[in-house]
Amino acid sequence: MSLLKRLEAAQNPRQQTGKGVENLKTAPIVTTDPYQDLKIKIHKIIIEEMSQEESRALINKEVDINILGEVVARIANIAMDEESVPVPRNERARIIAEITDEALGYGPIDPLLKDDSVSEVMVNSARQVYVERKGKLVLTDVRFRDEAHVMHVIEKIVAPLGRRIDESSPMVDARLPDGSRVNAIIPPLALKGPCLTIRKFAKNPLTVDNLISFGTLTQEMAEFLRACVEGKLNIVVSGGTGSGKTTTLNILSAFIPRDERVVTIEDAAELQLRQEHVVTLETRPANIEGKGAIAMRDLVRNSLRMRPDRIVVGEVRSGEALDMLQAMNTGHDGSLTTGHANSPRDMLSRLETMVLMAGMDLPVRAIREQIASAVDLIVQQSRLQDGSRRLTHLTEVQGMEGDVITLQDIFVFEQTGRDSSGKITGYFKPTGIRPKFLEKMIANGIELPNETFWPKQVQ
């Protein structure tokens, strides 16, 4: 879509083609903005006044995109100077900012996406937008004009990625250019209108030192995890929604040696690996005819032919768990993945269920033996009631006893209560158990001192 078309679409999203907008029943919102008509007028003037040279240069990225902001400000100021009722200076700045956000950014939520204190943006409806700050949900005063306005922003996000969203395909996963994860769902599935959820990624990816300073883990646990990754253990990061699994997976992947070939597989690419030798694969949804879909299972199987030293799967949700376990059991040690579960034991149950979803008629014991021989370590991450995140368990998968997979906690977080400000207090401690997988790490040239596992309280 050309720049002028984008500006025109921002002015009137109902003109944009696609079932997602045309067929949407909109419920106009009564606005309290006295300058709404003026902003519409300025949009029209921008469309008419933007020179072909300016638009061509911006489309071809021959100049910095900030130039457009200067063009918008110039045209808007001229239009406001011609108004019979003077526009105050502070209102001028707001009007120009909103018009620029609409044309180049993502409309009303653009300032939220630029706010570093916001970790997640949740558009429940045109009138209700929440954000997450420091683990807490906060209702904002951000409003869209109507449902079609929300729909326009959603299409602006998904269209450049070749994704589509309409009544025949009312859900979509996508990402922003900075890697932030996007999920959108629209009517008829979303009864209150289009919903948009954006999980932001930090401009500067968090490091293990950041997590230590946040209290997510200790220096001792970080060194243990570094040794586990370098020692080529197969690790599953387990946790609930919003617990920080992807962030932890990013940090664990940073411990992978630079001379190894890494293949990452995700539904929507959001991992930020720092190594040079990385191949990033992303699933593809079906086209408008329902064909051409490439699932996670397909990519996991294909990755085995790409000579990977490590396979990193963003999240296992279904039958790809079987392929992932088989990869771990056939020479691809040091692989990493995440999964949704509330405890290490629950993660094992989830893996069993996901393997069955692959359609293979396998006995439960065979599945459990596959899991026990493939997975070495479960990293359990939790978001506590005060919004903080902790690695609550580092748990070894020891093997089988009868028909049961045996687990052993290596490090745990002990919660002791709350302080005067309501923050949860507690401490991390080794359990005193020396893990069996140390032999595998030693075979890969990594050794840890025995005192790492001595029982003691670590603040």
Secondary structure, 3 states (H helix, E strand, C coil): CCHHHHHHHHHCHHHCCCHHHHCCCCCCCCCCCCCHHHHHHHHHHHHHHCCHHHHHHHHCCCCCCHHHHHHHHHHHHHHHHCCCCCCCHHHHHHHHHHHHHHHHCCHHHHHHHHCCCCCEEEEEECCEEEEEECCEEEECCCCCCCHHHHHHHHHHHHHHHCCCCECCECEEEEECCCCCEEEEECCCCCCCCCEEEEECCCCCCCCHHHHHHHCCCCHHHHHHHHHHHHCCCCEEEEECCCCCHHHHHHHHHCCCCCCCCEEEEECCCCCCCCCCCEEEEECECCCCCCCCCECHHHHHHHHCCCCCCEEEECCCCCCHHHHHHHHHCCCCCCCEEEEECCCHHHHHHHHHHHHHCCCCCCCHHHHHHHHHHHCCEEEEEEECCCCCEEEEEEEEEEEEECCEEEEEEEEEEEEEEECCCCCEEEEEEECCCCCCCHHHHHHCCCCCCHHHHCCCCEC
